[in-house]
Amino acid sequence: MATGLFNACTSNTEKFSNTFADDRIRSGNIFEIAKAYIRAERTAPIPAAPLPLRQIPAAELAARDGEAVVYRLGHSTLLMRLDGDYVLTDPVFSERASPVQWMGPKRFHPLPFELDELPGIKAVVISHDHYDHLDRASVLALDGRVERFIVPLKVGNHLRRWGIAADKIVELDWWQSVSVGSLKFTATPAQHFSGRGLMDRDQTLWASWVIESHEARVFFSGDSGYFDGFREIGERFGHFDLTLIETGAYNHLWSQVHMLPEQSVQAHIDLRGRVMLPIHNSTFDLALHDWYEPLERAAIAAEQYDVRLATPIIGAPLKLGAPGETPAWWREGVARDASLAITES
C-alpha cells in the first residue's frame, strides 16, 4: 500500500487507483463518448500539409558539452541534454501508436533524426504503459544505448518480458527518487490510468516526473487530468526551469484523465514553472479536436495568465538557460490547410 497525501494505492486485487478521483475515471461514460465520436464534425483532424520539422544533425546529437537543451521529437517524446548526459521521455518512434502497425493512429510527421545517430542515453523515463507512451519496438531499438529505464511501479514487468535486463530497470512509487550520475529522478503523482489490453486495467502505476540536474529542474507531466497534486509538486520541488505539460487528446467527457489546454496552463502555474512547453499534441490523432487546437488554446490561455509558452518546431533545440522566442508555427499550418482546401474544392 502506497502512502502519502496523493499517492496511488493498490487494493486486494493489486490494482492502482487515483486517490482523489471519483468513479467516473474508472468506468467512464462509454455511451456518451461513443455518441460524441459518431457525431463529431472536424475541419482538420490531421494536417493537410507537412508540418515544419528540423532535422537534428548527427554532430549536434553527438555533442556532450554546451548548455542544457531540450528537443521535442513528437507527441510526449523529448530528448534532453542535462549535465552533459541525455535523457529521453516516453520514446515512441513507430509509425503508429498502436499494438499493431497495420492500423491505429498514424504519426503526422517523420522523426527528426536517424535512430542509429542517437547518442548514448543516460536514462529513459516512462510515464505509463499506454501505447502512445510505451512502445515495444522503440524500447528494444534503444536498449543497447540506454543505461537505465526509469519507470513507475510494475511497468518494468513489460520491459523484462520484452528482454530488457532487470538490472537496467528502476521502478518507483510516487515520491520515490533515484539518482543516475548527477541526475535525480522523482516519480510524482498524476491523475490517469493504465493498461495495454482488455484485462489489465490499472495493474501498473502511472506517474509524472521531476528531473533535477546541476543545470536545470524539469517537470514532465506524462498524462493527467487536472488535480490538486500539481500544487503539492510545485510546493515540494518548484520552481521549475521548464514544465513539459500534456496539452492534447482531451475532451470534456474525459477531462479527469486528460487536461483541457486551459487546465494545462493552470497546472504550469501551480507547479511554479518558468517556461511551459505543451506536449502530447501534433503527432497522433487521439481525440475529437482539430490537430492545431491544443496549441492555439494553450497560447490564448498563456497570454491571458502571463505564462511564457515555448512552442519549438519538431527537432528544434530549446535552450533551458535562455529559451528565446519560438514561433506559433501551427498557425502557418492552419493557413496552409485552408489554402489547400480551397484549391481542392
PyMOL commands that set and color helices and strands:
alter all, ss='L'
color gray80, all
select helices_A, chain A and resi 23-27+30-39+58-62+115-117+136-145+156-161+166-168+229-237+252-254+261-270+293-304+329-344
alter helices_A, ss='H'
color red, helices_A
select strands_A, chain A and resi 9-10+16-17+69-74+77-82+85-89+121-125+146-152+169-172+177-180+183-188+208-212+217-220+242-246+276-279+317-319
alter strands_A, ss='S'
color yellow, strands_A
deselect
rebuild
show_as cartoon
